[in-house]
Amino acid sequence: MVSRCPLCKQQTVWEHNPFRPFCSERCQLLDLGAWLDERYRVPDDHAHASSLHADATLDERD
């Protein structure tokens, strides 16, 4: 199976690739560095809902 590296978009063979889904160790480490530098973020809908609930609670006290 051939896929594209999520970082550089180069085609790479999936089977027997120790760095999959990346094409190389370099792309794998660059991606890890981006996560560690917090350049990627996972959306947290629960935190947004909690802040809305807190705002509603404050409005009820007024």
ChimeraX commands (.cxc) that place a marker at each C-alpha (Angstrom):
marker #1 position 0.00,0.00,0.00 radius 0.5
marker #1 position 1.29,3.44,-0.92 radius 0.5
marker #1 position 0.30,6.50,1.09 radius 0.5
marker #1 position 1.38,10.10,1.43 radius 0.5
marker #1 position 3.48,11.41,4.28 radius 0.5
marker #1 position 1.26,13.76,6.33 radius 0.5
marker #1 position 4.12,16.23,6.69 radius 0.5
marker #1 position 5.92,16.49,3.33 radius 0.5
marker #1 position 3.26,14.77,1.16 radius 0.5
marker #1 position 5.86,12.48,-0.45 radius 0.5
marker #1 position 4.56,9.06,-1.46 radius 0.5
marker #1 position 5.74,6.29,0.83 radius 0.5
marker #1 position 5.24,2.53,1.06 radius 0.5
marker #1 position 3.23,1.63,4.18 radius 0.5
marker #1 position 4.42,-1.95,4.66 radius 0.5
marker #1 position 7.73,-2.42,6.46 radius 0.5
marker #1 position 8.11,1.34,7.02 radius 0.5
marker #1 position 9.23,1.85,10.64 radius 0.5
marker #1 position 8.31,5.56,10.48 radius 0.5
marker #1 position 4.75,5.19,9.19 radius 0.5
marker #1 position 2.65,7.15,8.56 radius 0.5
marker #1 position 5.66,9.36,7.82 radius 0.5
marker #1 position 8.13,8.76,5.00 radius 0.5
marker #1 position 11.25,9.13,7.14 radius 0.5
marker #1 position 12.60,9.60,10.63 radius 0.5
marker #1 position 13.13,13.28,9.82 radius 0.5
marker #1 position 9.42,13.88,9.11 radius 0.5
marker #1 position 8.46,11.84,12.17 radius 0.5
marker #1 position 10.71,13.93,14.42 radius 0.5
marker #1 position 9.58,17.21,12.87 radius 0.5
marker #1 position 5.97,16.26,13.60 radius 0.5
marker #1 position 6.83,15.28,17.18 radius 0.5
marker #1 position 8.61,18.61,17.63 radius 0.5
marker #1 position 5.53,20.46,16.40 radius 0.5
marker #1 position 3.39,18.69,19.03 radius 0.5
marker #1 position 5.94,19.40,21.76 radius 0.5
marker #1 position 6.09,23.08,20.75 radius 0.5
marker #1 position 2.26,23.13,20.94 radius 0.5
marker #1 position 1.90,24.15,17.29 radius 0.5
marker #1 position -0.83,21.52,16.96 radius 0.5
marker #1 position -3.84,21.60,19.22 radius 0.5
marker #1 position -6.69,19.20,19.77 radius 0.5
marker #1 position -9.99,21.08,20.09 radius 0.5
marker #1 position -11.61,20.67,23.48 radius 0.5
marker #1 position -15.35,21.16,23.09 radius 0.5
marker #1 position -15.89,20.13,26.70 radius 0.5
marker #1 position -13.82,23.07,28.00 radius 0.5
marker #1 position -15.87,25.47,25.87 radius 0.5
marker #1 position -19.11,23.96,27.18 radius 0.5
marker #1 position -17.85,24.25,30.76 radius 0.5
marker #1 position -17.06,27.94,30.33 radius 0.5
marker #1 position -20.54,28.53,28.87 radius 0.5
marker #1 position -22.06,26.74,31.86 radius 0.5
marker #1 position -19.97,28.87,34.24 radius 0.5
marker #1 position -21.14,32.06,32.49 radius 0.5
marker #1 position -24.77,30.95,32.76 radius 0.5
marker #1 position -24.32,30.21,36.46 radius 0.5
marker #1 position -22.91,33.70,37.04 radius 0.5
marker #1 position -25.85,35.26,35.17 radius 0.5
marker #1 position -28.31,33.38,37.42 radius 0.5
marker #1 position -26.72,34.91,40.54 radius 0.5
marker #1 position -27.27,38.49,39.35 radius 0.5
marker link #1:1,2 radius 0.2
marker link #1:2,3 radius 0.2
marker link #1:3,4 radius 0.2
marker link #1:4,5 radius 0.2
marker link #1:5,6 radius 0.2
marker link #1:6,7 radius 0.2
marker link #1:7,8 radius 0.2
marker link #1:8,9 radius 0.2
marker link #1:9,10 radius 0.2
marker link #1:10,11 radius 0.2
marker link #1:11,12 radius 0.2
marker link #1:12,13 radius 0.2
marker link #1:13,14 radius 0.2
marker link #1:14,15 radius 0.2
marker link #1:15,16 radius 0.2
marker link #1:16,17 radius 0.2
marker link #1:17,18 radius 0.2
marker link #1:18,19 radius 0.2
marker link #1:19,20 radius 0.2
marker link #1:20,21 radius 0.2
marker link #1:21,22 radius 0.2
marker link #1:22,23 radius 0.2
marker link #1:23,24 radius 0.2
marker link #1:24,25 radius 0.2
marker link #1:25,26 radius 0.2
marker link #1:26,27 radius 0.2
marker link #1:27,28 radius 0.2
marker link #1:28,29 radius 0.2
marker link #1:29,30 radius 0.2
marker link #1:30,31 radius 0.2
marker link #1:31,32 radius 0.2
marker link #1:32,33 radius 0.2
marker link #1:33,34 radius 0.2
marker link #1:34,35 radius 0.2
marker link #1:35,36 radius 0.2
marker link #1:36,37 radius 0.2
marker link #1:37,38 radius 0.2
marker link #1:38,39 radius 0.2
marker link #1:39,40 radius 0.2
marker link #1:40,41 radius 0.2
marker link #1:41,42 radius 0.2
marker link #1:42,43 radius 0.2
marker link #1:43,44 radius 0.2
marker link #1:44,45 radius 0.2
marker link #1:45,46 radius 0.2
marker link #1:46,47 radius 0.2
marker link #1:47,48 radius 0.2
marker link #1:48,49 radius 0.2
marker link #1:49,50 radius 0.2
marker link #1:50,51 radius 0.2
marker link #1:51,52 radius 0.2
marker link #1:52,53 radius 0.2
marker link #1:53,54 radius 0.2
marker link #1:54,55 radius 0.2
marker link #1:55,56 radius 0.2
marker link #1:56,57 radius 0.2
marker link #1:57,58 radius 0.2
marker link #1:58,59 radius 0.2
marker link #1:59,60 radius 0.2
marker link #1:60,61 radius 0.2
marker link #1:61,62 radius 0.2
view
